[in-house]
Amino acid sequence: MELLLLTWLHLSNRAELRATPRKSDGSRTETGVFSTRSPERPNPIGLHRVQLLKISGNRLKVSPLEALDGTPLLDIKPVLQQDGR
């Protein structure tokens, strides 16, 4: 089952409005944060599409998750199929 996790990127700098794209080889120039995947954004909500691997009590094991340990989790949503299931 696939899930969408919404996280609060609590360590981000919300005052920063410009960023250099990832894997920059020096030829890329700074651009607005909304055109990058930078966690430095005014509204630091992270959206992560993950695969549910295991449920143990009230714990979920998912992968892959691009978030730091301790990142607050805001919500968990199931990924709906085309037919709405």
N, C-alpha and C positions, 0 to 999 in steps of 0.2 A: 504494500500500500504506500502511496506517495502522500506526503504532507507538505504544507507550507507553514514555516515557522516565522513568526514576526518577532524580532528582537530589538532591544534598545541599545544602540551602539554608544554605551555610556562613557567611553573614553575619547570620543571624537571631539574635535574642536569645532563647535557650531558657529564660530565667528568667521571661519575661513570660507570664502566663496569661490576661490580659484584653486585648481590643482593641475599637476602634470600627469598625463595618462600613465598607467602601469607599464612596466617593461620599457621605459623610455630609454632610447639609445642616445639621447642628447639632441636628436633632431626634432622631437616633439615639443611643442610649446605649451605653456600654461593655458588652460581653458576653464570654463565654468564647471563647478562641481557636478551639476546635473547632467553633463555630457560625459561623465566618467563614472567609474565604480568606486570612487573614493568614499571612505566612511566619514570624511570630514564634510559634513553637510548640515544645513540649518535644521532639518528634520531628520535626526539620526535613527530612523527606523530601518532595520535590516530585514530583507525578505529572502528566505532560504528554502529552496525546493529540495526535499530530502526523501530518502527511502526509509520507511519504518522497518527495522530489522528485528526488534524484540521488545516485548512488554514484560516488565518484572514489577508487579505491584503498581506503584505510582510512578515508575521510571520508564522512560522510552529510550531505546537505543536506536539512533538514526545515523545515516551516512549518505553522502558527504555533508559536513557542516562546516562552513567557513565563518567561524566566530571564536572569539577568545573564551577560555574557561572563565566562568563567572559572569558572562554576558547575560543580562536580564531577559527573560522570555516573556513577551507580551501576550502572545496568542498562538494557538495551534489550529490549523484549518485542514480538512481533507482536500486533496486534489480531486475534483469531480471529473468523471469521464464525460465524453460528448453527450451521452444519453441522460446525464443528470444523476447517475448513481455514484 
